[in-house]
């Protein structure tokens, strides 16, 4: 004869399963946070699953349960880093005062992006890209993640800088110029007067972006844009 569980028993059982799921998710996130910390403090080439487990404060068994191999750990960590980078950029832009509009807001956006590019998370991502040059497996993981990350950045920028929404290809030209110039600046070997030189370049970039923003189809900017 079957015994039907009471509603109270079912509820207690469901709560236990739910708590176990939450606990598992928290452990997984703790491991991924530890992986990012290890990338920052040790460098990618020195990271092992044992070091990540130790940093996360979890057992070897717990590590293997969530990530049976280093490849799976690295792939998940890159995805996790992807979302942390997006959150970091979105947060920095959200701090731009609402009273700033037009050219001043766009210039403040460059400063926010610069702070993002020189933060620990972006530095780690760059180091992973360098390591991927001689590590085909890591390179494949990064390429897959980078494509989706760029897509998310474009969508975020369209929402945060709505005045660009009717600029068509000029918007993508502006984003490419900003991305590649500023990423190059972020990894540049700076000598004397670093802060002065960076500010001057950001001011110069800001002026060029204003030219793109106000272009009416009569300049070289439009001709280059039409080739994309």
C-alpha positions as CSV (number, residue, x, y, z in Angstrom):
1,X,0.0,0.0,0.0
2,X,1.4,3.4,-1.0
3,X,1.8,6.1,1.5
4,X,1.0,9.6,0.4
5,X,3.2,12.3,1.9
6,X,1.5,15.1,3.7
7,X,1.8,18.6,2.3
8,X,4.0,19.5,5.1
9,X,6.4,16.7,4.3
10,X,6.5,17.6,0.6
11,X,7.2,21.2,1.5
12,X,10.1,20.2,3.9
13,X,11.6,18.0,1.2
14,X,11.3,20.7,-1.5
15,X,13.0,23.2,0.8
16,X,15.8,20.8,1.4
17,X,16.4,20.3,-2.3
18,X,16.2,24.0,-2.9
19,X,18.8,24.7,-0.2
20,X,21.1,22.1,-1.6
21,X,20.8,23.7,-5.1
22,X,21.5,27.1,-3.6
23,X,24.5,25.8,-1.7
24,X,25.9,24.1,-4.8
25,X,25.5,27.3,-6.8
26,X,27.2,29.3,-4.1
27,X,30.1,26.8,-4.0
28,X,30.5,27.0,-7.7
29,X,30.5,30.8,-7.7
30,X,33.1,30.7,-4.8
31,X,35.3,28.5,-6.9
32,X,35.0,30.8,-9.9
33,X,35.8,33.9,-7.8
34,X,38.8,32.0,-6.5
35,X,39.9,31.3,-10.1
36,X,39.7,35.0,-11.0
37,X,41.7,35.9,-7.8
38,X,44.3,33.3,-8.8
39,X,44.6,34.8,-12.3
40,X,45.1,38.2,-10.7
41,X,47.6,37.2,-8.1
42,X,49.5,34.3,-9.7
43,X,49.1,34.7,-13.4
44,X,47.4,32.3,-15.8
45,X,50.4,30.0,-16.3
46,X,50.7,29.4,-12.5
47,X,47.1,28.5,-11.9
48,X,46.2,24.9,-11.0
49,X,42.9,23.4,-9.9
50,X,44.6,22.6,-6.5
51,X,45.5,26.3,-6.0
52,X,42.0,27.4,-6.9
53,X,40.4,24.9,-4.5
54,X,42.7,26.1,-1.8
55,X,41.9,29.7,-2.5
56,X,38.2,28.9,-2.5
57,X,38.4,26.9,0.7
58,X,36.8,23.8,-0.8
59,X,37.9,20.2,-0.9
60,X,39.4,18.5,-3.9
61,X,36.3,16.5,-4.1
62,X,34.1,19.5,-4.3
63,X,36.3,21.0,-7.0
64,X,36.1,17.8,-9.1
65,X,32.3,17.7,-8.6
66,X,31.8,21.1,-10.2
67,X,34.8,21.1,-12.6
68,X,36.1,17.6,-13.4
69,X,39.0,19.1,-15.5
70,X,41.1,22.2,-15.6
71,X,39.7,22.9,-19.1
72,X,36.1,23.0,-17.8
73,X,37.3,25.3,-14.9
74,X,39.0,27.7,-17.3
75,X,36.1,27.8,-19.6
76,X,33.6,28.5,-16.8
77,X,36.0,31.1,-15.3
78,X,36.3,33.0,-18.6
79,X,32.5,33.0,-18.9
80,X,32.3,34.3,-15.3
81,X,35.0,36.9,-16.0
82,X,32.9,37.9,-19.1
83,X,29.9,38.8,-17.0
84,X,32.0,40.5,-14.3
85,X,33.6,42.7,-16.9
86,X,30.2,43.6,-18.3
87,X,28.9,44.4,-14.9
88,X,32.0,46.5,-14.1
89,X,31.7,48.6,-17.3
90,X,28.0,49.1,-16.8
91,X,28.5,50.1,-13.2
92,X,31.2,52.6,-14.0
93,X,29.0,54.2,-16.7
94,X,26.1,54.3,-14.4
95,X,28.1,56.6,-12.1
96,X,28.3,59.3,-14.7
97,X,26.1,62.2,-13.3
98,X,22.7,62.4,-14.9
99,X,23.1,66.1,-15.3
100,X,25.9,65.6,-17.8
101,X,24.5,65.5,-21.4
102,X,25.8,65.6,-24.9
103,X,29.5,66.1,-25.4
104,X,30.2,66.2,-21.7
105,X,28.5,62.9,-21.1
106,X,30.3,61.2,-24.0
107,X,33.6,62.5,-22.7
108,X,32.8,61.2,-19.2
109,X,32.0,57.8,-20.9
110,X,35.6,57.7,-22.2
111,X,36.9,58.2,-18.6
112,X,34.6,55.5,-17.4
113,X,35.9,53.1,-20.1
114,X,39.5,54.0,-19.3
115,X,38.9,53.2,-15.6
116,X,37.4,49.9,-16.7
117,X,40.3,49.0,-19.0
118,X,42.9,49.6,-16.3
119,X,41.0,47.7,-13.6
120,X,42.2,44.3,-12.4
121,X,39.5,42.4,-14.3
122,X,40.4,43.9,-17.7
123,X,44.2,43.4,-17.0
124,X,43.6,39.8,-16.2
125,X,41.5,39.4,-19.4
126,X,44.4,40.9,-21.4
127,X,46.9,38.5,-19.8
128,X,44.6,35.6,-20.7
129,X,44.6,36.8,-24.3
130,X,48.4,36.9,-24.4
131,X,48.5,33.4,-22.9
132,X,46.0,32.2,-25.6
133,X,48.5,33.1,-28.3
134,X,50.4,29.9,-27.5
135,X,47.5,27.9,-26.0
136,X,45.0,26.9,-28.8
137,X,42.5,25.6,-26.3
138,X,42.5,28.8,-24.3
139,X,42.4,30.9,-27.5
140,X,39.2,29.1,-28.6
141,X,37.5,29.7,-25.3
142,X,38.5,33.4,-25.4
143,X,37.4,33.9,-29.0
144,X,33.9,32.4,-28.3
145,X,33.5,34.6,-25.2
146,X,34.9,37.7,-26.9
147,X,32.4,37.7,-29.7
148,X,29.5,37.6,-27.3
149,X,31.1,40.1,-24.9
150,X,31.5,42.6,-27.7
151,X,27.8,42.1,-28.7
152,X,26.7,42.8,-25.1
153,X,28.9,45.9,-24.9
154,X,27.3,47.3,-28.1
155,X,23.9,46.6,-26.7
156,X,24.8,48.3,-23.4
157,X,26.3,51.3,-25.2
158,X,23.2,51.7,-27.3
159,X,21.1,51.8,-24.2
160,X,23.4,54.1,-22.2
161,X,24.3,56.5,-25.1
162,X,21.0,56.6,-26.9
163,X,22.0,59.7,-28.9
164,X,24.1,57.4,-31.1
165,X,21.2,55.1,-32.0
166,X,20.4,56.9,-35.3
167,X,24.1,57.1,-36.4
168,X,24.1,53.8,-38.2
169,X,27.5,52.6,-39.3
170,X,29.1,55.7,-37.8
171,X,28.2,54.3,-34.4
172,X,30.2,51.1,-35.1
173,X,33.1,53.2,-36.5
174,X,33.1,55.3,-33.3
175,X,33.1,52.1,-31.1
176,X,35.9,50.5,-33.1
177,X,38.1,53.6,-32.9
178,X,37.5,53.9,-29.1
179,X,38.0,50.2,-28.4
180,X,41.2,49.7,-30.3
181,X,42.9,53.0,-29.4
182,X,42.0,52.7,-25.7
183,X,42.9,49.1,-25.4
184,X,46.3,49.9,-27.0
185,X,46.7,52.7,-24.5
186,X,45.9,50.4,-21.6
187,X,48.7,48.0,-22.4
188,X,51.2,50.7,-23.5
189,X,54.6,51.2,-21.9
190,X,54.3,54.7,-20.5
191,X,57.3,56.8,-19.6
192,X,57.4,60.2,-18.1
193,X,54.2,62.3,-17.6
194,X,51.9,59.3,-18.0
195,X,48.8,61.0,-16.6
196,X,49.3,64.1,-18.8
197,X,49.8,62.1,-21.9
198,X,46.8,59.8,-21.3
199,X,44.5,62.8,-20.6
200,X,45.7,64.5,-23.8
201,X,45.0,61.3,-25.9
202,X,41.5,60.9,-24.3
203,X,40.8,64.6,-25.1
204,X,41.9,64.0,-28.7
205,X,39.8,60.9,-29.0
206,X,36.8,62.8,-27.6
207,X,37.2,65.5,-30.3
208,X,37.4,62.8,-33.0
209,X,34.2,61.2,-31.7
210,X,32.4,64.5,-31.8
211,X,33.4,64.8,-35.4
212,X,31.9,61.4,-36.1
213,X,28.8,62.2,-34.1
214,X,28.1,65.4,-36.0
215,X,29.2,64.1,-39.4
216,X,26.6,64.8,-42.1
217,X,28.0,62.7,-44.9
218,X,30.4,65.1,-46.3
219,X,33.7,64.1,-44.7
220,X,36.3,61.3,-44.9
221,X,34.7,59.8,-41.8
222,X,31.6,59.0,-43.8
223,X,33.7,57.5,-46.7
224,X,35.6,55.2,-44.3
225,X,32.3,54.3,-42.6
226,X,30.7,53.4,-45.9
227,X,33.5,50.8,-46.6
228,X,32.7,48.8,-43.5
